[in-house]
């Protein structure tokens, strides 16, 4: 794992070339394979969203006991937190499994964006160029530019694979996105948001993104959850798509961004 992607708390070096403090006590453990494995656990949660112990063990090839040990350490360091698993659709019998999600501190460990600078810039735009309308215009222009690559990916995909194609294109931009089946449609899940802290103050960024998803996929979509609002994953529900409608809407999206 590149040094810039390692957890920036827990005594892990932020970037190559920075001075390193001599680890002592508990921190010394993190200079061994323990640190690398702990980072893998946190990274898996980032890439796949809130996860159970069993899911993490399966993905990482570890025993559940080892995963629990690393999770306990990450909880103490405020990198992850335990939550009750959210159930979409009909509930099954029994208590929902406990899942572990990244905290704001944990997400900060992976974020390389200049959150304060971006937030200050948006405040400046709002104050000098028309308030909320100016921020909305910026948010739409930003996502419309990003959407060029998303549109190409969707247009190259088979009709039934367009949500998956969008997820892969989003992942290339750092959103760690996946697509999964849901009752009467699909769910697009973004397990990471590089601008989550800015979007918390400026929800127009999330709204513009939702609008462009609707245009690209040619159907109304519904945001169920966002990381910026404290949820573990940005989740967008996409109903079953009429592919005839999609073809017309996708071409319109290229000419007329929301």
ABEGO torsion letter per residue (X at the ends): XBAAABBABGGBBABBGBBBBBBBEAAAAAABAAAAAAAAAAAAAAAAEBBBAAAAAAAAGBBAAAAAAAAAAAAAAGABBBBBBBBBEBBBBEBBBBBBBBBAAAAAAABABBAAAAAAAAAAAAAAAGEAAAAAAAAAAAAAAAAAAAAAAAAABBAAAAAAAAAAAAAAAGAGBBBBBBBGEBBBBBABBAAAAAAAABAAAAAAAAAAAAAAAGBBBBBABBAAAGBABBBBBBBBBBAAAAAAAAAAAAABBX
